[in-house]
Amino acid sequence: MLSQENKLRLACVTLLAGVYAAGFYQGAPTLAPSQPAAAPTSPGRALLMSVMSAFSPPEAPPRLIAHAGGMFEGKVYTNSIAALDHSYAAGYRLLEVDLNLTTDNHVVLLHDWQGTVENVYGLPWGQRDLQTFLNETATSQHRVAQLQDLADWAMAHPSARIMLDTKADTVGIAETVARRYPELKAQFVPLIYYLEQYEEVSRLGFSNISLLTQTDQYTPETILDFARKHPLYSISMQPETLNDQLAALPRYARIYVWTINDMPTQSRLLDQQAYGVVTDVLRPPAVPEPAPWVGSLPLLSKL
């Protein structure tokens, strides 16, 4: 007797066969070598794609998050577009960037105006206005990125999800992002540092929100109670915060631990409650290409 799962697969295959038999599917026309191939747009193809996607398992969220865009050319915390390109090419599909404010309230991708300004750009500590900062870093190999640069990158990489770690005025920057780029709300994941920020950011229309907790900021009971009551994309925490008192937390939210740069520690944390880690240097597995569906009928092989 067929299991329920195989009955569904058989029904899917039967429906596909019916679509072909009814003549709804039309293949791509034969073109001369010099002609570009146009994607078929027949109702049959659209129906097939819809059916196949409905029976495909959901893609699991990535286990690794590229920290501050990921290490690039030996530097961490660059938050540069070049770093995002490098990490994406390496297989990352979940990337974290830091957002900060200039003295004239422009959003730039920057972790802080102290050590990062010195280590990445070789500049003295201190917040600057946008134009001064751009002028001082004009010759740097790590070009300063602004919010529009990040939005352009996100639109060019729709399979990537970007966590926004705001280092100043979390809600205000989230409001700016939501107002200027409403089409990217599902792709951006704002990080909140305080529980009371959740409702404010949620009202802006973000479908994914992550909580970042500092050591001893909240008790395990407080975190668990909050996660039970509020949908969260994830909770990020330091290794020392992860303990047996949070054993029930993965029922309500994925746990990412930061910042982890060695495989043994990563493996140990994954053996505990952690779902994944935030990292500068660890590399994700290769991202597989989507399986071709026309003519392959992969469900048949599982009957």
C-alpha positions in Angstrom: 0.0 0.0 0.0 1.3 3.4 -0.8 2.1 5.8 2.0 0.4 9.2 2.2 3.6 10.8 0.9 3.8 8.6 -2.1 0.1 9.1 -2.8 0.8 12.8 -3.0 3.8 12.2 -5.3 1.7 9.9 -7.6 -1.1 12.5 -7.7 1.5 15.1 -8.7 2.9 12.9 -11.5 -0.6 12.1 -12.7 -1.4 15.8 -12.9 1.8 16.5 -14.9 0.9 13.7 -17.3 -2.6 15.2 -17.7 -1.1 18.6 -18.5 1.1 17.1 -21.2 -1.7 15.0 -22.6 -4.1 18.0 -22.8 -1.5 19.8 -24.9 -1.2 22.7 -22.6 2.6 22.6 -22.5 4.5 24.1 -25.4 8.2 23.8 -25.6 10.6 26.6 -26.6 10.6 27.2 -30.3 13.5 26.2 -32.4 15.7 29.2 -33.0 18.6 29.9 -35.3 22.0 29.8 -33.5 22.2 33.6 -33.5 18.8 34.0 -31.8 18.6 34.2 -28.0 16.4 31.6 -26.4 13.2 33.1 -24.9 11.8 31.5 -21.8 8.5 29.7 -22.5 5.6 31.4 -21.0 2.8 29.0 -21.8 0.1 28.3 -19.2 1.2 24.7 -19.1 4.7 25.6 -18.1 3.5 28.0 -15.4 1.3 25.3 -14.0 4.1 22.7 -14.0 6.4 25.1 -12.1 3.7 25.8 -9.6 3.0 22.1 -9.0 6.7 21.2 -8.7 7.4 24.0 -6.3 4.5 23.0 -4.1 5.9 19.5 -3.7 9.5 20.7 -3.1 10.8 20.8 0.4 11.4 24.3 1.8 14.9 25.5 1.7 16.6 25.3 5.2 18.0 28.7 6.4 21.8 28.9 6.2 23.9 27.8 9.1 26.5 30.5 8.7 26.2 34.2 8.7 28.9 36.4 7.1 29.9 38.8 9.9 30.2 42.4 8.8 30.1 41.3 5.2 32.8 38.6 5.9 36.6 38.8 5.8 37.9 40.4 2.7 41.5 40.8 1.7 42.7 40.0 5.2 40.4 42.6 6.9 37.4 42.1 9.1 34.6 44.6 9.7 35.0 46.2 6.3 31.2 46.1 5.6 32.1 46.8 2.0 30.2 45.9 -1.2 33.4 44.1 -2.3 33.2 42.0 0.9 29.6 41.1 0.2 30.4 40.1 -3.3 33.3 37.9 -2.1 31.1 36.2 0.6 28.3 35.7 -1.8 30.6 34.0 -4.3 31.9 31.8 -1.5 28.4 30.5 -0.9 27.0 32.8 1.8 23.3 33.5 1.5 22.8 35.1 4.9 25.0 38.1 5.5 25.2 40.6 8.3 26.2 44.3 7.9 26.6 47.1 10.4 24.8 50.4 9.9 25.9 53.6 11.6 25.2 57.3 11.3 27.4 60.2 10.3 27.2 63.5 12.2 24.8 64.8 9.5 22.6 61.7 9.9 23.5 59.7 6.8 23.5 55.9 7.0 26.8 54.3 6.2 27.9 50.7 6.5 30.3 50.9 9.5 30.7 49.1 12.7 32.0 52.0 14.8 33.8 55.3 14.7 36.7 54.1 16.9 38.8 50.9 16.2 37.1 50.1 12.9 37.8 53.6 11.5 41.5 53.1 12.5 41.9 49.5 11.5 40.1 49.5 8.2 40.7 53.0 7.0 43.8 54.1 8.9 42.0 57.2 10.3 41.9 58.7 13.8 38.9 57.9 16.0 35.9 60.2 15.7 32.5 60.5 14.0 32.5 62.6 10.8 30.0 64.1 8.4 29.4 62.1 5.3 31.3 64.2 2.8 34.4 64.4 5.1 34.3 60.6 5.6 34.0 60.0 1.9 36.9 62.4 1.1 39.1 60.8 3.8 38.5 57.3 2.5 38.5 58.1 -1.2 41.8 56.2 -1.8 41.0 53.3 0.5 40.7 49.8 -1.1 37.6 49.4 1.1 35.1 51.9 -0.3 32.6 53.2 2.2 29.2 51.9 1.3 26.0 53.9 1.9 22.4 52.6 2.3 21.7 53.0 -1.4 24.7 50.8 -2.2 23.4 48.1 0.1 19.9 48.3 -1.5 21.3 48.1 -5.0 23.3 45.0 -3.9 20.3 43.4 -2.3 18.2 43.9 -5.4 20.9 42.4 -7.6 21.1 39.3 -5.2 17.5 38.4 -4.4 18.6 35.0 -3.0 20.6 36.7 -0.3 19.1 37.7 3.1 20.8 40.6 4.9 20.8 41.1 8.6 20.9 44.8 9.6 22.9 45.4 12.8 22.2 49.0 13.6 24.8 50.6 15.9 22.9 53.8 16.3 19.2 54.6 16.4 17.9 51.1 15.6 14.3 52.1 15.1 15.1 55.3 13.3 17.3 53.5 10.7 14.7 50.8 10.4 12.1 53.5 9.6 14.5 54.9 6.9 15.0 51.5 5.3 11.2 50.7 5.4 10.3 54.1 3.8 13.0 54.1 1.1 13.0 50.4 0.2 9.6 48.8 1.0 10.2 46.2 -1.6 13.2 44.9 0.4 11.5 44.4 3.7 11.3 40.7 3.3 15.0 40.5 2.3 16.3 42.6 5.2 16.3 41.3 8.7 16.6 44.1 11.3 18.5 43.1 14.5 17.1 44.5 17.7 19.0 44.8 21.0 16.1 45.5 23.3 12.8 43.6 23.6 10.8 46.8 23.6 12.1 47.6 20.1 10.3 44.5 18.6 6.8 46.1 18.4 8.2 49.3 16.9 10.2 47.5 14.2 7.4 45.0 13.5 4.9 47.9 12.9 7.2 49.0 10.1 6.3 45.9 8.1 9.4 43.8 8.5 8.4 40.1 8.3 11.7 38.9 9.8 13.2 40.3 13.0 16.2 39.0 14.9 17.0 39.6 18.6 20.7 40.1 19.5 21.3 39.6 23.2 24.4 40.5 25.2 25.8 38.4 28.1 23.5 38.6 31.2 21.3 41.2 29.5 18.2 39.2 30.0 17.5 36.1 32.1 16.9 32.8 30.2 13.3 32.9 31.5 12.8 36.3 30.0 14.3 35.2 26.6 12.2 32.1 26.5 9.0 33.9 27.4 9.6 36.5 24.7 10.4 34.0 22.0 7.2 32.1 22.8 5.1 35.2 22.3 6.8 36.9 19.4 7.7 35.4 16.0 11.5 35.8 15.5 13.7 35.0 12.6 16.5 34.2 15.0 18.2 35.0 18.3 21.9 35.8 18.2 24.0 35.4 21.4 27.5 34.9 22.7 28.8 31.4 23.4 28.7 31.9 27.2 25.0 32.8 27.1 24.1 29.5 25.6 23.3 27.1 28.5 21.0 24.3 29.6 18.4 26.9 30.8 17.8 27.7 27.1 17.3 24.1 26.1 13.7 24.8 25.0 14.6 27.9 22.9 15.1 26.2 19.5 11.4 25.3 19.6 10.6 29.0 19.1 13.6 30.5 17.3 16.9 29.6 15.6 19.9 30.3 17.7 23.0 31.8 16.1 26.2 32.3 18.2 28.7 35.0 17.5 31.5 35.4 16.5 32.9 31.9 15.8 36.0 31.4 13.5 37.1 27.8 14.1 35.5 24.5 13.2 35.8 22.7 16.6 33.9 25.5 18.4 31.3 25.6 15.6 30.8 21.8 15.9 30.5 21.9 19.7 27.9 24.7 19.5 25.9 22.9 16.9 25.9 19.8 19.1 24.3 22.0 21.7 21.2 24.2 21.0 22.8 26.4 18.3 21.4 26.3 14.8 24.3 28.2 13.3 27.1 30.7 13.9 28.1 34.2 12.8 31.6 34.1 11.4 34.4 36.1 9.7 36.2 33.2 8.0 34.3 29.9 8.0 33.1 28.9 4.6 29.7 27.5 3.8 29.2 24.4 1.7 28.8 24.9 -2.0 25.4 26.3 -3.0 23.8 23.7 -5.3 22.2 24.8 -8.6 18.5 24.3 -8.7 17.6 20.9 -10.2 16.2 21.0 -13.7 12.5 20.1 -13.6 11.4 19.8 -17.2 11.6 16.3 -18.4 13.4 15.0 -15.3 10.3 14.4 -13.0 12.5 13.8 -9.9 9.5 12.7 -7.9 9.3 9.5 -9.9 12.6 8.2 -8.5 11.2 8.3 -5.0 8.0 6.3 -5.6 
